[in-house]
Amino acid sequence: MNNENKPYFDMLDTMQEEGSFNMMHGPKMLREMFDIGKHEAVAIASEWIKSKTVKDKFLDKSRL
């Protein structure tokens, strides 16, 4: 994650932890809370999802 995305990633992490939103609404929430454009919001949300996927790739599935 680059530092410029930290506030966005923090908000998306909070949304995920609270479980109050479907994460498919992440870009919409980013646009509303940070007043950014649709394409930028989708790009940020995509990077956030990729960061989660990379972390989870090495998760020991036998412990689930």
N, C-alpha and C positions, 0 to 999 in steps of 0.2 A: 504494500500500500504506500502510495506517496502521501506526503504530509498534507497536500492540498485536499485530499479526499477524506481525511480523518473525521471532520465534523459530520460528513455524510454517512460514513461507515459507522460511526458511533450511533447515529440516529437509527440506522437500519438494524444494528445489533440490538438496540433497545426495543425496537418494534418486534424483533424476532423473540427476544427473551420474554417480553410481556405476552406474546401470543394473541394480541388483540386485533391484529391485522393479518390478512393473507399477504404474504410477501410479494405476490404479483402486483400489489398496490404500491410497492416501494417507490417506483419512479413517480407515481402521482403524488405521493406524500413528499418526496424530495422537491418536486416542483412547487407544491403549496407552501412548504416550510422555508425553502431557501430561495424562492423566486428565480428558479433557473429554467432553461428551456427544456422541451421534451427530449430532444436528442441527447443533451448533456445528462439529463436525469437517467435515461435508459443506459447510457454508457457507464455512468457511475454505478448503477444497480448491477449491471453486468459484471463489472470489475469486482464488486462486493461478492457476488455469487461465485465467481471464479476463485476468490480468496478463500471462501468456505469450502469449495470443492477440493482445492489443493490440500487444505488442512485435513479434511475428512478422508482423503485418498489413502492415508496411511493409518487410519483408525483400525484397531484390532477388532474385526467383526465378530470374532469368537466370543467376545465379552458382552455382546448384545443379548 
